[in-house]
């Protein structure tokens, strides 16, 4: 099963995205801000990261090199 990290501070958007991807057979995890996402990618491997760029704490543009 493919793993997807959804990094989105709008909880309604994050939950809707998680729901649709889960129903399509993906394993999903949600992070609400850049700091949480950085912590999660240190602990787990993801096949795809759906990343909002306007995030609290660490924005998406700062997070991209960290994820790589």
C-alpha positions as CSV (number, residue, x, y, z in Angstrom):
1,X,0.0,0.0,0.0
2,X,1.3,3.4,-0.9
3,X,1.9,5.9,1.9
4,X,0.9,9.6,1.5
5,X,1.7,12.4,3.9
6,X,-0.8,15.3,3.7
7,X,0.6,18.5,5.1
8,X,-2.3,21.0,5.4
9,X,-3.3,23.4,8.2
10,X,-6.9,23.6,7.1
11,X,-8.3,20.6,8.9
12,X,-11.4,20.3,6.7
13,X,-9.3,20.2,3.5
14,X,-6.8,17.7,5.1
15,X,-9.6,15.4,6.3
16,X,-11.4,15.5,2.9
17,X,-8.2,14.7,1.1
18,X,-7.4,11.9,3.5
19,X,-10.8,10.4,3.1
20,X,-10.7,10.4,-0.7
21,X,-7.2,8.9,-0.8
22,X,-8.0,6.3,1.8
23,X,-11.0,5.2,-0.1
24,X,-8.8,4.9,-3.2
25,X,-6.5,2.5,-1.3
26,X,-3.8,4.8,0.0
27,X,-2.5,4.8,3.5
28,X,-2.6,8.5,4.7
29,X,-1.1,10.5,7.6
30,X,-1.9,14.2,8.2
31,X,0.4,16.8,9.6
32,X,-1.1,20.2,10.5
33,X,2.1,22.3,10.3
34,X,5.6,22.3,8.9
35,X,7.2,21.3,12.2
36,X,5.0,18.3,12.7
37,X,5.6,17.3,9.0
38,X,9.4,17.5,9.6
39,X,9.1,15.3,12.6
40,X,6.9,12.7,10.8
41,X,9.2,12.4,7.8
42,X,12.2,11.7,10.1
43,X,10.3,8.7,11.4
44,X,8.5,7.3,8.4
45,X,9.0,6.9,4.6
46,X,6.3,8.3,2.3
47,X,5.7,7.6,-1.4
48,X,4.1,11.0,-1.8
49,X,3.9,14.3,0.2
50,X,1.0,16.6,-0.6
51,X,2.4,19.9,0.8
52,X,0.6,23.2,1.4
53,X,3.1,26.0,1.0
54,X,1.5,28.5,3.5
55,X,1.9,26.7,6.8
56,X,2.4,27.8,10.4
57,X,5.9,27.5,11.9
58,X,7.8,26.1,8.9
59,X,6.3,27.0,5.5
60,X,6.2,24.5,2.7
61,X,9.0,26.1,0.7
62,X,11.4,25.7,3.6
63,X,10.2,22.1,4.2
64,X,10.9,20.8,0.6
65,X,14.7,20.6,0.9
66,X,14.3,19.0,4.3
67,X,12.0,16.3,2.9
68,X,14.4,15.6,0.1
